[in-house]
Amino acid sequence: MKVTEKQNNRIAQMTFASVYPHYVTKVQKKGRTLQELHQVIEWLTGFDEATIQSLIDEKATFATFFERATLHPNASQIKGVICGYRIEEIDFPLTRQCRYLDKLVDELARGRKMEKILRDTV
C-alpha cells in the first residue's frame, strides 16, 4: 500500500491531543499502565511527562510534535505492519514517525515485554 499525499497532510494536521486518549484507553484496557505508555513515548521522542502534557494542552499537531522530538537512534529498528502499511516502506518521514509511535503503543497493548519494545540493543 502506498501512502498518499492527502493521508500525509491529514496526519500532519491531526493533533496529538486528539489521539493520546485513544493510546491511554488502548493500553489500560489491556492491563498496561499510563507510566508504561509515557515510558514508550519518552523513549521514542525524548519527551518527559510534563512535555507530553504541555503538547496536549497546546493541542500540538503531529507535525509540531515530531519537529520538537529527538527521535531515539534505534527508532529505525521499529518495523512491521501498522494500519495496513509496512512501516519501513513509508517514504514520508512524518507519517513514518507517527506509525513508529502507533506500533510501539500497539506492542505495549499486546503485552510485549518493555525491553523488546524499547529496542535498546541490536
C-alpha positions as CSV (number, residue, x, y, z in Angstrom):
1,M,0.0,0.0,0.0
2,K,1.3,3.4,-0.9
3,V,0.7,6.3,1.5
4,T,-0.9,9.3,-0.4
5,E,-0.1,13.0,-0.1
6,K,-3.6,13.5,1.2
7,Q,-3.0,11.0,4.0
8,N,0.3,12.6,4.9
9,N,-1.3,16.0,5.1
10,R,-4.1,14.7,7.3
11,I,-1.7,13.1,9.7
12,A,0.4,16.3,9.8
13,Q,-2.6,18.3,10.8
14,M,-4.0,15.9,13.4
15,T,-3.4,16.9,17.0
16,F,-1.5,14.7,19.4
17,A,-4.2,15.6,22.0
18,S,-6.9,14.0,19.8
19,V,-5.0,10.7,19.6
20,Y,-3.5,10.5,23.1
21,P,-6.7,9.5,24.9
22,H,-7.0,6.5,22.4
23,Y,-3.5,5.4,23.3
24,V,-4.3,5.6,27.0
25,T,-7.6,3.6,26.6
26,K,-5.9,1.0,24.4
27,V,-3.0,0.3,26.8
28,Q,-5.1,0.4,30.0
29,K,-7.8,-1.8,28.6
30,K,-5.1,-4.4,28.1
31,G,-3.7,-4.0,31.7
32,R,-0.8,-1.8,30.9
33,T,-0.2,1.5,32.8
34,L,-0.1,5.2,32.0
35,Q,3.5,5.2,33.2
36,E,4.4,2.5,30.7
37,L,2.8,4.5,27.9
38,H,4.8,7.5,28.9
39,Q,8.0,5.5,29.0
40,V,7.4,4.3,25.4
41,I,6.6,7.9,24.3
42,E,9.7,9.2,26.1
43,W,11.9,6.5,24.6
44,L,10.8,7.4,21.0
45,T,10.6,11.2,21.3
46,G,12.6,12.3,24.4
47,F,9.5,14.0,25.9
48,D,9.1,13.6,29.6
49,E,5.6,13.6,31.2
50,A,5.5,17.4,31.7
51,T,6.4,17.9,28.0
52,I,3.7,15.4,26.9
53,Q,1.1,17.2,28.9
54,S,2.3,20.6,27.6
55,L,1.9,19.3,24.0
56,I,-1.6,18.1,24.8
57,D,-2.6,21.4,26.4
58,E,-1.2,23.3,23.4
59,K,-3.1,21.0,21.0
60,A,0.1,20.5,19.0
61,T,-0.2,18.9,15.6
62,F,1.8,15.7,14.9
63,A,3.9,17.9,12.6
64,T,4.8,20.1,15.6
65,F,5.1,17.1,17.9
66,F,7.7,15.4,15.8
67,E,9.5,18.6,14.9
68,R,10.2,19.1,18.6
69,A,11.0,15.5,19.2
70,T,14.5,14.0,19.3
71,L,13.9,10.6,17.9
72,H,15.7,7.7,19.5
73,P,18.7,6.5,17.5
74,N,17.2,3.0,17.4
75,A,13.7,4.1,16.1
76,S,14.6,2.8,12.7
77,Q,14.5,-0.7,14.2
78,I,10.7,-0.4,14.5
79,K,9.4,-2.5,11.7
80,G,6.3,-4.3,10.7
81,V,2.8,-3.5,9.6
82,I,0.5,-1.0,11.3
83,C,-2.7,0.4,10.0
84,G,-2.2,-1.7,6.8
85,Y,1.2,-0.1,6.0
86,R,4.7,-1.6,6.3
87,I,6.5,1.0,8.4
88,E,9.9,0.6,6.7
89,E,8.3,1.3,3.3
90,I,6.7,4.6,4.2
91,D,8.5,7.4,2.4
92,F,7.1,10.5,4.1
93,P,9.2,10.9,7.4
94,L,6.3,12.4,9.5
95,T,3.9,9.6,8.6
96,R,6.7,7.0,9.3
97,Q,7.3,8.6,12.7
98,C,3.6,8.6,13.6
99,R,3.5,4.9,12.6
100,Y,6.5,4.3,14.9
101,L,4.5,5.6,17.8
102,D,1.4,3.7,16.8
103,K,3.5,0.5,16.6
104,L,5.1,1.0,20.0
105,V,1.7,1.6,21.6
106,D,0.3,-1.5,19.8
107,E,3.2,-3.6,21.1
108,L,2.6,-2.3,24.6
109,A,-1.1,-3.1,24.5
110,R,-0.3,-6.6,23.2
111,G,1.7,-7.3,26.2
112,R,5.2,-7.3,24.7
113,K,8.0,-7.0,27.2
114,M,9.2,-3.5,27.7
115,E,12.9,-4.3,26.9
116,K,11.7,-5.7,23.5
117,I,9.6,-2.6,22.8
118,L,12.4,-0.2,23.6
119,R,14.9,-1.8,21.2
120,D,17.9,-0.6,23.2
121,T,20.0,-3.4,22.0
122,V,20.7,-4.6,18.4
